[in-house]
Amino acid sequence: MKKFRGLLVLIVLAISPVVAFAQGAIETIAKQAIMIDYETGAVLLSKNADEPMAPSSMSKLMTAVMVFERLAAGTLKLDDTIPVSERAWRMSLNEGSAMFLALGERVKVEDLIRGMIIQSGNDACVALAEALAGTEERFAELMTKRAKEIGLTSSTFKNASGWPEPGHVMTARDLATLASYLIHTFPQYYHFYSEKQFTYGLDIKTKKPITQGNRNPLLYKDIGADGLKTGHTSGAGYGLTASAKRGDRRLILVMNGLASMNDRSREGERLLDTGFREWDNVRVATAGSVVENADVWLGTQPKVALQTEKDVVLTLARKNRPGLKATIIYDSPLPAPIRKGAPVGRIVVTAPEMTPVEVPLLATADVDRLGFSGRVAAAMNHLVWGQSKK
């Protein structure tokens, strides 16, 4: 017979529909936007998230990934020095952002990373690109190829800095995917994104060191923000790929097409506050923990423990707390033989305004079938006592 065990999951949460189905529930003045939960990938906000757009300096996140991968592989070191070409130097003369590299100087990779991230230096990006790929054009081709490999489906890069160029496009969804990949894969380098200022170079007139602040406005607010990258061009407007962590929960927000720096700052803070306030994560099951001890029929062991292969965590709107329920379903007793890791049941999670979620339950051990005499004894026991061998 099928066994159903309903468990009312007690949680501290509440508000709107289930995250995965709540797209558009939050309004925003951004032209393109997406907000996701880092752990579950659930989408809290989606507005034109798959619309190709000019990412401006937010595309420097991909440049950073290319550099971080070389560092992690050991083919590049933070204290390696890189020469500044004329092309890289000239980028500091344009209207865009720069760390003000000097022509012909050699600069440590770590300084170039800080210049690229904190000061949004276009010149730093060109220097890194030329060092890693020979030319910036070749580096951009490698960026595009690698982007597809890590799951960015709609990104094409024409340069390393995000300087406006036809065909250099990303989507808000791709930027959220990229930010998540960077945070997960390179925790040892993520700290660069929370640094608020960096000093490099000398002012030509005053001969004093040049100190520039991080352009991410959320770093200066007490909201848990710890990265990632701003962007701006006259055509694309003001953009921001941001991440914030409160307690054990992290959100990633991407916005673009805003009219001003003030709009970018206020809207970023408002959206993250909304995401943390109105949704929460619920852990229904933990990998490795026993969910149920199931009876076994004609087995060498009377019971077998059941568990999930991975953690089961759902991002839910808080108002749905009273109706959230997890039901364990399996045929009881489970007939032997049973093999470790075999799916023998499932957990079905339901909540108001949510499509039910089903997660397999796996046996945690091998249970062989009883031999002939054992089966006879179990059958007799069942006839006499009306129950299986226990």
Helices and strands as residue ranges (DSSP letters): E 2-8, G 19-21, E 32-37, E 43-47, G 56-59, H 60-73, E 81-83, H 86-91, E 106-108, H 109-117, H 122-133, H 136-149, H 172-185, G 190-194, E 197-202, E 209-213, G 217-220, E 225-233, E 237-246, E 249-258, H 261-278, E 279-285, E 292-297, E 303-307, E 312-317, G 318-323, E 325-331, E 334-335, E 343-350, E 357-363, H 372-385
